[in-house]
Amino acid sequence: MERALLAELVDWKEKSNRKPLVLKGVRQCGKTYLLKEFGKRCYESVAYFNFEETSVLSTVFEKDYDVKRIVFELGLFAGKTILPVKTLIILDEIQECGKALTAMKYFCENAPEYHVVCAGSLLGIALQKQLSFPVGKVDFLTLYPMSFTEFLRACGPESLADYLDNFQKGDSLPELIADRLSTFLKQYYITGGMPEAVDVWKKTNSIEEVERVQQAIINSYELDFAKHAPAKDFPKLTAIWRSIPEQLAKENTKFIFSHVKKGWRSKDLEDALEWLIAAGLVHKVRKIEKPFMPLSSYADDTAFKLYMSDVGILRKLSKLPYEVILDATPNYREFKGSLTENFVLCELVKAVDDSLYYWSSGNTAEVDFILQCASQIVPVEVKSERNVKARSLAEYRKKYSPKYSVKTSMKSEINGEGVLNIPLYLISGLARFIRGDSVNPVIGTNR
């Protein structure tokens, strides 16, 4: 399946000042597949090594950091000659070997002619613990679960995905296309973006098979809690993880520690929560009361929302039947807003690759997301249907007069003044639309 990050990998390959690359991402988001595909397309050969599957590999890095010796021994293990420039070296699940991570410093300094990519499901955890991490000696990229556009490219007409990728200000959005995109978006809410789930949906069109894959992924995550987290944190990790859908379903979606388990307080759970965040399984969106730069300086660490890294995993973990998404059951209306918010959060994280916040003014108004796009601070209000009334966004605009404001919903017509109205299936293009010079009559804004 085509992944947008492939283009960034090609750019990395061509850089004159290229360093060893560290690719981060949650388990089963497609890192191994992508790196092997990258090697297949762009190199004469690939030397693939997995430290989780073959623990003896770690002995190659135990003796010293002589890069020529390391490359020679890796070649012996792989049964092939590893050549500078022509061979892509993939070191997978590298979090299992701290010395291999440290060795990247010496590949950078002493042997930049070798193209090395490191990947790992729990690299965020490893980087927190790594005492001799090669700071400044590696490049970083993050692979997320498949975006809606990537899902569309895999499961829908490729021309429709191309249409989304190339949609510009000034283009019109015919209702027929909007209806098709809405249908695919509902499918994406069900499957999410984990590549195996998307692949099963593409091949079988069986939601039962999709859910089987999703449950297996959830099980693997929870096994990681038991295997890799401190023993004292295991029950806390599981409790926080399983409470996220319940807390998102509430009208006030601010995460409350005491709702995880009666009697537990923030100081009891903070370490476990940070583990989930570092593992990439959870996104933390902190509250700000003043939308000024830098946003992080105005964030309240005690008030935040938690979202999951994949909307399909959220749906499955919440035990939300797929039928209610397809049939728009009335009693699903409340959680639908939370599911839609989680979708938008994931799309924006992939698009802007930066922290997101939310804005709250006492108990009177709340804007779902605040992000920085170039030199602009942009508020984003999320609506799950075609109703685009946004009282909180209006209050924010009155108070701070932002150059750009965004409403995203299932509606594609112009609505409101001074506001970008972006259909949910186009929200990943937010940064591109804001950077544009002209006004789009469909998702348009009046300045």
N, C-alpha and C positions, 0 to 999 in steps of 0.2 A: 504494500500500500504506500502511496506517495505521502511523504511527510515534508512539511514546509521547511523544517530544519535542515534538510539535505542541502539546500542552497547555502546555508551558513557554514556547513561542513566543507563545501567546495571552496568557499571564500577563505576558510582557515587553511586549507591545503595550499592555496596560492599565495598566502602572505609571505613576504620576505622576512619578516621578523617573527615567524611562527614559533610557538612554544608547544610543548606537550599539552594536549587538550584533556580537560576533565569534564565529562558529560554526566550531569546529575539528572535524577528523575526517579519517581516512585517505581516500585516493583511492577513489572508487566505493563509498562507504558510504551514499550517498543524499542528500548535502547539497543539491545543486541541486534535485533533485526535491522535497524537503521544503520548501525555501524558496519555490519557485514555487507549490506547493500551498497553503502558508500564505498567500501573497499572494492567490491566487485565492479562497480562502475568506473572508479577513478584510479585504480592501482593495478599493477600487473599481478600482484598476489596479496593475500591476506594471511597474517599469522595471528591466530585467535587463541587466547588463553583465559581460562576461567578459574579464579582462585577459590571459589566456593566448591566447584565440582572436583578440583584437583589440588588438594591442600599442599602436596609435595612441591608445587610450583614455588612456594614461598622460600624454599631452600636456595633458589637461584639468587635471591636478594639478601641472604643471610651473611655471606662472607664479606663483601665490600661493595662499593659503588662504582666499580670499574665497568663502564658502559660496554666496552668491546667484549669483555668476558660475559656480561649479562646477555648481550645480543647473541653471542655464539652459543651459549647454553640453551637459550630459548629456541634457537634454530634447531639444535640437536633434538630438543623435546618435540618440536613441531614436525621434524623430519623434512625441513626445507631450509634453504639459505635465505636469511633475512637481508635484503638489500637496501641501502640508503635510497630514499626518494621513491623507489619502486614498490616497496612492501609497506603495507599498513599494519602496524603492530597494535592489536586490541587487547588490553588488559581489563578483563571483565570482573565484576564483583571485587574490585581492588580494595574495598574497605576491609577485606579479610587479611590484607597484608600491608601493615603500616610502612614497612621498609620499602615496598614497591612504590608507594606514594612519595616517600622521601627521595627515591632514586630519580624522580622526574627532574629534580634540580640539576642533576648531573647530565641527564639527557639534554636539558636545555643549554647548559654551559659548555659541555664537552662534545656533544654529538647531535647538534641541531639538524643534521642531515637525515636522521631517522624520524619517521613520522609515527608518533605514538599517541594513542587515544586511550584514556582510562574511563571506565564506567562503573557504576555501582548503584544498587537499590537503596542503600542506607549511607550514601556518601556524606550526607549532611551530618549524620551522627558521627561518622569517622573523623570528619574535619573538625568537629568540636573537640575530639579527644587527641587528635594528632599533635604531638609536641614538637615535631620537627618538620612541619608541613612546608613545602617549598614556596613560601610567599613570594609573589612576583615572578615566579618561574614557570607558571602554567597559565593557559587560557581556560576560560570556563564557558560552558553552554548548558542550558537546562532544557530537557525534553519533557513536555507535559503530555497527558492523554490527548488523543486526537481532538482537534477543534471541530466545530460544526462544519466548516468548509472542507476539512480533510475527510470527515465522515461522508459528506455529500460527494466528494470525489471518488470515494470507495464504493458507495452504495447507490448513488443516483447517476443521472446523466452527467458525464464529465463537462459537457458544455454548460450545464447549470452552475457547476463549481467555478468554471472559468468566468462565467458571468458575474458571480459574486466577487471574485478576485479583482476583476477589472471595472467594477462599478464605480463611477466617478460622479462628482457633483455635476448636475446638468442632465444626467441620465434619467429617464422615466422608468417606473417600475409597473409594468402591466399587471392587472389584477389576476390574470391567469397564472403568471409566474409567481406572484405573491402567494396564491393559494397552494401551489405546488411546494413552495419553500416552507409554508406553514405545516404541511403534511410531513415533510422530512424532519422538521424541527421536533414535532411530536415523537417521531421515531427515535430521534437522538436523545430526547428526554428519557426514553425507555432504555436504550442501549448504553448511553454514555459514550465515552471516547476511548475506553480500553481496547487496544487493537484486536485482542482475541475475541472480545464480545462483538465488535464491529464485523470481524471476519465471519463469525458464525452467522450473524444476521444476514450478511451479504450472500452467504452460500445456502442457507436453509430457510430464511424468512421465518424462523421459529423463535418466538419470544421465550418459550420454555427452555430452549437450548441456550439462549442468551443469558437467562437467569441462572442456569446451571454454571455457566462460566463465571458470572458475577459472584455467585456464592463461593466458588473455588478461590477467586481472588480475595474476597473478604476473609476467608479462612487462612489464606497464606499471609495476609497482613497480621492477623491475630496470632499466628504462629511466630511471626517475627517479634511480636511483643514478648512472647515467652522466651525466645531464643536469644535476642540481642539486648533487650532492655534490662536494667537492674532488677533483680528479683523483687525488691520491695515496691517497685513501681508497676509491676505487671497488672495487679488488679485495678490500679488507678487508671492505667492506660486504657484497659478494656472498658472501664466505666465511663470515662470521658468520651471515647470513641463512639460508644453506643448511645450516649446521651445527646449527641449533636443533632440527630434528626428530631428528637423530642423537643429540644430547645428551639430549633428553627421553626417548629410548628406553632410555637406560642406567638401571641400577638406582639409581645415585646421580645425580640429575638436576641437581645443582649445576653451573653453567656453568663450564667449564674452558677458558681461553683457548688453552692449548697443544694442545687437541683440535681447534681450528679449523684449524690448520695447524702441523705440526711446526716448532719453532723460534720461533714467534711467542709473544710475551709480552703481558701485560696492557697495558704502556705503549705497545705497538705498535698495539693495537686499541681502546683506550678511546675515542678521538675518534670512530671509526667506529660504535662501539656507541651512543654518546650521540646520534649522528645518527639512527639507527634508532629510538631511544626518542622523540626529539623529533618525529620524523615520525609517531609513533603506531603504527608497524608492529609494535613489540615492547613487551611489558610486562616490567618488571624487578621481581622480587620478592626483596627482601633478607632476609637471615637476622637474627633477633634471638635472644638467649639469655635475655633477661629481658623478659617482656611487661608493661612499665610504661608510663605516659603521660609525655610523648608518645612514641609508638612509634618515631618517626624518630630520637630521641635514643639509642635502644638498638640501632640497625641497624648491621650489619657491611657496609660497602661493598665488602669484598673477597670476600664469600660471597653469591651470589645465584643465582636461577634465571631463565631467560628463557622467556617464553611468547609466542605469536603473537596478534595482535589478532582473529583469526577462526579458529574450529576447522575450518571447511571448507578454508581455505587451508592450514592445518597438515596436514590429511589429504592434500590434493593434493600439496603440496610434499614430503611424506614418501613419496610414491608408494605409499600404503596402498590396496590395492584395496577398492572399496566392498563387495564380496561378503563380506569377512571381518567387516565390521560387521553386515551383515544375518544372516549365518550363524553368528556367534560362533565362528569357527575357533579351535581351541586355541592355535595358535602366534601368535595375535594378542593373547593375554592380557596380555603384559607391556606392550606399547605402548598397549593399551586404557586402562590406568591413567593414562598420560600424556595421552592424548586427553581423557579425562574430566576430569582436573585442568585442562587448558586451557579446557575448556567452563565449568567452575565459576568459574575465574578471570575469564573474560569476563563471565559473568552477575553476579558480585559487583562487578566494576568498574563496570558499568552501574548496579547497584542502590545502592551506597553512595558512588560517585563519590569514592573516596579511595584512598590507597596501601594495598596489601596486603603482608604480610610472611609469612615462615614461621619456625617455631620449631624449633631443634635443640638437643639436650642431648648434646654430645659425639658419640659414635657409637652411642648407646644408644636414642635416640628422636627422632622428627621429626614435627611436625604440619604439614600441608600449607599452611594459611593462617591468619594471625592478622590480625584487622581490628578497627577501633574502630567501634562502633555506639552512638551517643549517648555515654553515660558508661561504657559497658561495653567491655572488651576481650574479644573472642570468638574462641576457637580453632575451626577448621573442619577436620574430617578427611574426606577424599574416598575413597569406595569405588565402583568401577565396576560392581559387581554387587550381590547381595543379602547377601553376607557383610559384616557390620558390626562384626566384632571390630576393636578399635582400641586396641592396647596403648600406642602412643605418646600417644594422647589421654588414656588412663587415667593415664599417668605425669604428664602435664601437669596434669591435674585434681588429682592427689594433691599435687603440688608447689605449685600456685598457687590452688586452690579457686575457680575462676571461677564467677560467678553463672550464666552460660550457657556451654554447650559445644554444638557442632553436629557431627552426623554426617550426611553426605548420601550416599545410595546409591540403588539401584533398589528398596529395600525400603520399604514404607509403614507397616508395623506398628510399634508401640511396641517399643523394645529398649534396655535399659539404664536406669540411674537418673541423674537430674540432667542428662540430655542431650536436646537437641532432635534428633529424627530427622526429617530433611527429605528427601523424595524428590528426586532430581536435577532433575526437571522442575518442582519448586517452589522451587528454591534462590534464585531472584531475589526471593522474598518474605521472605527471612531477616530483614531489618530490620523489616518489618511484623510478623512473628511475635514477635520479641523485644520490640517495643514493646507488644504486647498484654498485657492484664491477666490473662487467664485461661489455663488449661492446655488445650492441644489433645490430646484423647485419641488422635489419629491420629499427629501428629508430636510428641507430647507430651513434657513434661519433668516430673520430680519434683523439687521444690525442696527 
